[in-house]
Amino acid sequence: MPTADDTTGGARVRAWVAERAAELDVPVSVPVLCDTAVLRLGVSGATQTVELAENWPQTVHATDGLGARLADLHVTVGEGPCLDVWRDGGPVLVPELDTPAAQRRWPLFAPSAVSGGAAALFAFPLAVGAIRVGVLALHLTEPRRLAPATLADAVAFAHLALQLHLDTRIGHEGPAPRLHDPQLHQATGMVSAQLEVGVDEAFTRLRARAFAEDRPLTDLAADVVARRLRFDPADEAG
């Protein structure tokens, strides 16, 4: 496996991202990095997630709707390649999601991802030693392995994504990532109060309801916050 410290690859990726930012006349940022990864690596989409409070992965940017849905699906069903990266620390490369092995490993995630249009998913950790702060995920709409050179560049993209994230955390110049659906935390707190359970249990109930109703978790959270949906202890008891 190529390392994120590959000097030539890292310099090449930084040059690509800087070139793309200049073309768009914007600062170097996570959205520009993801956009450049799609263009240079020949993948269908790229998504970056980071870890915030309560160890929840949150989406910083997705280049397309499928990437956003895959990120949401991970959180909804509680499994998938990106969550394996969070838990185990190494990259998870899945050149074909529609296989018996993938279906056995992620029985909830894989079928839903395939039915949604994803055929392959490659997830890379954004990590400092043993400390994991995020995941860069690349998806394809047709099954395919990444060539060795492409894989090396993908690792370099992940390393640069880590640097951009750390820069925003320590106050360096550059736009802070806009996190999708901050209502998720608010909704979890409301469900916690409604059911008189802890926030971890409330989040589990949110995920279960979203999966059972085949709805995006973020849509469900918005309904809770808007008080269009209330979790009743009597309904949840079964």
N, C-alpha and C positions, 0 to 999 in steps of 0.2 A: 504494500500500500504506500503510495507517495505521501510524503509528509507536507504539512502546511508551511514548513520552513524552507521549501525549495526556492532558492534565491531567484533563479531565472523565471520559473513559473510565477512566483509572487510579483516580480517586477512587471512581467507581461500582463498579468491581470490588473494590476494597478494602472498601467498605461491604458488598457482597454476601457476601464471605468472612467478614468480622467478624460479620455477622448470622447466617450459618450456624453459625459456631463457638459463638455465644451460644445458638442453638437446641439444639445438641448438648451444651452445657455443657463444652466442651473448648477448649484453646488454639488459636489460629490455627496451622495446620500445612499441610504439603504434602497429606496426605490430605484435609483439609477443603477446601483449594483445588481439588483435582481433583473432589471431590464437588460443589462449588459450580459448577464449570465445566459439568459434565454437566447440572445442574438449570437453569442460566441460559442456556446456549448451545443447549440442545436436541439435544445429541449423545448417542450411545449409551454412550460411555465415554471416560475420560481417563487418560493414563499419563505419568509423569515419569521420565526417565532422567538420570543424571549421569555425568560422566567421572571415573574413578578411575585407579589405577595402570595402567601398560601401555596407556593410552588405550582401555580397555574401557568401553563404555557399560553401566551397571548400573541396574536398576530400583529407584527409590525407592518408587513407589506406583502401583498400577493399580486402577481402580475396579471392574473386572470381569475374569473369566477370559479373555475375548477380548483385552483390552488386554495382559494379561500374556503371552499366547501370541504376540501380534504383536511385542512387545518381544523375546521369546526368539527368534522366527523371524528377526528382523533379524540377530541375532548368529550364529545357526546358519548361515544361507546367505550372510552377508557382504554383503548388499545390501538396498535398500529406501529408502523416503522418509526415514526418520529418520537412516539412515546418510549419505544425501546431505546432510542438514542438517549433520551432524558434519563432513563433508568440505568442503562449499562455503559454509556459513555462513548462507545465506538460508532463508526458509521454503519448504516443499515442500507444495503443495496439490493433492490428488488427489481430485476429486469422484466419480470412478468408477474402481475398480481393474480391473474386468472389461472392459477395452478393449484393442484391439491395441497401442495406443501404450504403455499401462502394462505389458502383457505383454512388449513388446520391451525396455522400459527396465529392468524387473526380472523377468527370465524365471524366476528361482527363487522370488522373494518373492511376486510378484503372484498366481500361480495358487494357491499354498498359502494366502495370506491370504484369497482369495475362497472357497476350499473350506472354510476355517475359519469363515466367516460374516461377514467384513469386506467392505463395499462401497465405502467411502470413507475416506481418511485424510488428516489435515491436521497437519503437523509444523512446530513453531515453535522457533527457537533460543533458548536461554538463554545470552546472550552479553554480555560486557563488551568493547566495541570488537571487536577481531579475536580475542579469547580466548573460545572457546566452552566452556561448562561443563555444558551439559545440553540436553535437548529436552523440550518439552511436546507430546504427540501426542494428537489427538482423533480418534476413529473413529466411523463410522456403519455400521449394518447395512443401509442402503439408500443407493443413490447419490444425492448431492445436493450442490450448491454451498452454501457459506456466504454468507449475505446480507452486504452490505458492513458493516452495523452489527454483525452477529455476528462478522465477521472482525476488526473493530476491537477488540471486547471480548476476542476470543481472544488478540490480541497483548498486550492489557493483562494478561490472566491469565498469559501467559508472562513478562512483565516482573515481576509480583509473585512468581511462582515463582522467578525468578532472585534477587530480594531475600531470599526466605525461605532459599534455599540458601546465599547468601553470609552471612546472619546465623548459620546453624549452623556455617559454616566458621570464622568469626572469634569464636565463643564467645558470641554473644548468647543471651539467654534463649530457651527453646523447645526442644522435643524434637528430637534429631538424627534424621535419616531412618534407618529400619531398611532396610538393603539386602537384597534377596532373594538367596538362594543364595551366600553367601560361600564355599561349598565349591568354586565354580568355579575360584578361584585355586589352591586346594589341589590339585584334580584336575589342573589344568594342570601344576603342579610335579611331580606324581607321573608323569604321562605323559611329561614332559620327561626324567625320570630313567629311566623304563622304556625309552624309545626312544633315549636318549642324543642328544637334539636340543635346540635352544633353546626358550625358552618360547613364542615366536611360532609356531614350527613345531608345537609341541605343541598350541597352541590351535587351529591350523588343522586338525590331525588330529582333535581333539575335535569340531569343527564338522562336518567331513566325515562322521565316523561317525554323528553325530546325524542329519544330513540323509539319509544312506543308509538308516538304520534307521527313518526317519520318527518320531523320538522327540524330546521336548523336550531341549534341551541341558542344562538343569539336572538332569533325571532321570539322564542319562548321567553327569554329573559326580558325582552322589550315589553311583552304582554304583562309580565308580572309587575314590572316597574310602573307601567301605565294603569295598573289595577284592573286590567281586562281579564286577568287570570289570578285566582287565589288557590293556594294549596290548603285543602281542608283536611284536618287530622283524621276525620272519619273516612274520607275517601282514600287516604294514604295508608290506612291501617291494614288493608288487605294486601 
